[in-house]
């Protein structure tokens, strides 16, 4: 039996909000921003960056982190003014037209559903190491069932789940930084102050020059993907405008502190030349300072990090496709909302590829991880580019429509927005000439090209989808 949706709540710009359940509190929002981005890219992938940049990886992370901060500031400005479950997809449609909203929404959804399959696969590889009798594909199936169930429950339960997951990851990084600093100053048993030996020895701070720093940026920039989920969640928070502004401010600075701080203590404690791609530098540091069972401790942290990011990305992808359905850019059947305010069909559509990855893990358990990563390698940069273009177009319009002013403002507008766009274009060009990054760029460019062609074809239709859509309740 169909029922009318609850009355829409007005956003700061006067547009209706969809009938999704509120219930995400400020602490949920803050930890969601951290949870979506602290994953295997930091704990394991950072080893590849150190191997090519040496101690200069600190500069690489500063550059990549600065770019992520600028994008999040732009996104925070728009989302605080116009909270919506589609976040930057809604902003792009309003700023640039239906083709842009369609493109960025489907690209981001595609990226998240592939990444959540990557995260399930990575977690399954760790679990298979602990319990070899259970095959890798069975672990993927288990994780997909558990997290599908978690996302079909009330959004408050999801928020609480993610809050404790992210808290564990943040606690692990803080403890790591504290132990590492004590070791650097020789305050731990059997350690002595290391000074600047590892930072300036082994070829100097930039052993491979600025080209090494550039290669480091290519290796680490995509690790910052996932911060965007916090702006998607804003629509289901108790106070959307204020919550997203505070969450963006806190998450961005904390992420930069955790990432750059971690890299600084790692390259200070250990010779950069001892790092190996695919091996966690965190494990190497904990082993060096004598922490018992360091490898297993970090395996547990990485395992939790992967499952947390899987949880956050499933949430983000389901809300994005729900927003697309609201605007007529996805099947209207996905608009069904359960009584608890959860878009269950959107959740099931978003988790479908995760279940397909069970079969992929059954067939190709050793190679599927890398193929999935290559498929979405550079999509994040295309998404960020459309976010920046949207903010350039919307800023003046929002200032006219909000007499009380913007709750969060982009720094140095429009110059820093243009600088961020130029930086993204530079990274894409550099990827063309980097042997390890080129496959990711080509796969991602192919996916983006397909979505853009479909968007442009759809853009010639004359039907108007700007009106308010009805919703169905299960």
Buried (B, 14 or more C-beta within 10 A) or exposed (E): EEEEBBEEEEBBBEBBBBBBBBBBBBBBBBBBBBBBBBBBBBBBBBBBBBBBBBBBBBBBBBBBBBBBBBBBBBBBBBBBBBBBBBBBBBBBBBBBBBBBBBBBBBBBBBBBBBBBBBBBBBBBBBBBEEEEEEBBBBBBBBBBBEBBEBBBBBBBBBBBBBBEBBBBBBEBBEEBBEBBBBBBEEEBEEBEEBEEEBBEBBBEBBBBEEEBBBBBBBBBBBBBBBBBBBBBBBBBBEBBBBBBBBBBBBBBEBBBBBBBBBBBBBBBBBBBBBBEBEBBBBBBBBBBBEBEEBBEBBBBBBBBBBBBBBBBBBBBBBBBBBBBBBBBBBEEEBBBBBEBBBBBBBBBBBBEBBBEBBEBBBEEBEEBBEBBBBBBBBBBBBBBBBBBBBBBBBBEEBEEEBEEEBBBBBEEBBEBBEBBBEBBEEBBEBBEEBEEBBBBBBBBBEBBEEBBEBBEEBEEEEEEEEEEBEBBBB
